[in-house]
Amino acid sequence: MLESVGALTGSPWIYAVVALSVLLDVFLPVLPSGVLVITAATAAAAGSTTVAGAAGGPGDVPQVPSLLALTLSAATASVLGDLVAYRLAWRGGDRLDRAIARSRRLTTAQDRLGAALSRGGGILVVIARFAPAGRSVVSLGAGAAHRKAKEFLPWSALAGMAWAGYSVGLGYFGGQWLGTTWLGTAVSVLALFVAGALAAYLMRRPGAAAAAASAPVSASASTAP
């Protein structure tokens, strides 16, 4: 596994490649950004292998990415991509509104998202981050509906951190437990797809979306004097 991606994961460019992939997949959901994050994290599970000198020598250069830097790169790019899509949809005008109106999926998601955000239940944004194309639907829907940035962006940041942390964790621990091989990476990617399928299922359930939206309201009501 590491032989096929060693040149990339052993270079600081891995962070730029991961960030660019995550940034763009809000517009091109077919980009394998999650697979790339997992692959880089799996490489990190190999340990502190070096490309120069003996292990522990003064001339050694780490050959694997930093988990913290990888997580921050993916999370930051996720939020920036959401923000770009949100602002473009905000300024999209009548043409975008007509395009959304022709899509039942976008219209439904926009309605659910608006209700959730207005009630303080932006957990729907976090769930959507794991669903295939869910990030695109939510970011564009929030912008087209002219939701306030303070209602959407904090949840987008939480979603980005949750997704990045989950993806990096899958790659790293999968590599630790199953070895830094194709098997370890494949199992980790499968776990990411399972989470995506579960998130998509939850987004399709009106009852689940309503529960997520009303949960904070119910909690605040129970603590009111």
N, C-alpha and C positions, 0 to 999 in steps of 0.2 A: 504493500500500500504506500509506504513512505517513499519507495523508489520512484513511483510514478509522479509524485507531487513534491518530491524533496527540494527541487530547485526553487519552487514557489514558496513553500512553507519555511524554507531556510533563509528567506530574504525578507527585509522589512516591507517589501512591496505587497506581501500577503495582506497587510492591513488595508492598503489602498484598494486592492482588488476586492476584498470582502466588502469594504465600505461602498465602493461603486456598484457592486452587484446588488447589495441590499437597498441602496438609494434608488436604483432604477427599477427594481422589481415591483414597485407600486404601479408603474406604468406597463411593465412587461412581466406579468406574473409567471411566465414560463421560465424566467431565469432561475437557475438552481441555487439561489443564495443560501438557503438553509443547508443544502448538501455541502456547499463550499465551507460554511462555518463549521459544520460537523467534521469535515475532512481536516481542516486546520487544527481543530481541537484534538482530533485523534492523533495528529502528528505531535501535538504537545504532550500527549500521554506517553510518548516514547521516552521522555526524560531529557536530560541535558546532554544529548549527544553533541559532539563538536566537529567542526570542519577543519580545524588547524591545531596541530600539536597533540600531545597526549591529554587524556581526560584530566581536568583539573590544572592544566598547565597555564602559564601566564598568557600564552598567545591564543588560547581557546576562544572560539566564537560560538555562541549558542546557535544551534541549528533548528530550534523549534520556536514557535511563536509564544508570546506571553498570553496566558489565559485572560488576565485583566485587560490588557490592551486589545485583545481580540473581542472581548465582550463589549468594551466601550466603543470600539470601532463599529460593530454591528448595531448596537443600540442607538448611537448617535446618528448613523446613516438612516436608520429606520425612522427616527423622529423627523429628520430633515426631509426625507422623501414624503412623509405624511404631510408636512407643512407645505411643500411645493405643490402637491396634488390638491390640498385644501385651498391654497390661494388661487391656483389656476381655475378650480371649480367655482370659487367665489366670484371670479371675474369672467366666468364663461358666458354669461349673458343668456339670451333667449335660445341660441343654438344648442347650448349644453342642456338647458331645461327641457327642450324638446327631445333630445337624445335620451335623457333620463326617463322622461314620460313614456318613451317607447319601450323601455326595459322594465319588465315587471319586477325583476330581481332588484334593480337599483331603486325603483320606487318604493318597494316594500322595505328595503333596508333603510332608506332615507326616513321613512315614517317611524320605524322602530327606533332608529338612532335619535331622531329628534325628541321622541317621547322619553327615551332613556336619559339623555343629557339634561333635559329640562327638569327631570326629577332627581338629578344627582346620581343616576345609576350608570355612569359611563363604563362599568365593567364590561358592557357589550363591546366597547372598543378593544379591550384586552382580549376578549374571546375571539373577536374577528381577526386579530393579528395572526392567530394560528390557523385560521381557515384558509383554504386555497382561494386566492383573489379576494378574501374578506377585507384585507387591509385596503385594497383599492376601492372597494365598494363603500367602505365606511369613510375614508378620507375624502373621496369625491362627493359622497352624500352630504357630509358635514359642511363642505364648502358650498355646494349648490344650494343647500338650505339656509345658508348664511348664519350658521351657528356661531356664537361668540368663540373667539380663540381661547379664552380662559375656561370655557366649558369643554373644549375638545383637546387642546394640546397637553394638559397635565395627564390625561388618560392615555394619550398617544405616547408620552414619555414612559409611563408605567408599562404600557403594552410592549414598547421597544425593549425595555430592560428585561421584562419577563421572557419575551421570545428569545432574546440574545442569550440570557442566562441559561434558559432551558436547552437551547441548541448547543451551546458550548459545553454545558454539563453532560449532555448525551454523548458528544464526541469524546470528551475526556474520560469519563467513567466507563464508557463502552470500550475505549482503548485499554484502560487499566484492567478491566475484568476479563475482556475477551481477546486482548492483544491488539496491537496496532496492525491489523490485517484487514483484508476486504470483509471478512466476517464481522469484525467489530464495527466497522463503518456501516455495513449493511444493516445490522441490527439497530444501530443508533438512528439511521435514516428511517427505518421502518417505524421506530417509536415516534419520530417527528411526524410521519404521515398519519399515524394513529391519532395523535393529538389533533392534527388538522381535520381528520374525519369527525372526531368528536366535537370540535369547535363548529364545524359546518352544520352538524346535526342540531346543536344547541341554537345556532342562529336561525335555523328553519322553524324552530318551535316558538310560536307566539307566547305561549305560557312561560317559557324559560326567560324570554326577553323581558316580559312584564315583571317577572319575579326579580330579575336583576335590577330592573329600574326602580321597583318599589321597596327593595330591601333597605336602602339607606333612609328612606322616608319613614318606614316602620320603626327602624331603630331609633330615630330621633324622636318619634312620637312617644315611644315607650319611656324615654328618659325625660320627657317634658314634665314640668311641675303641674 
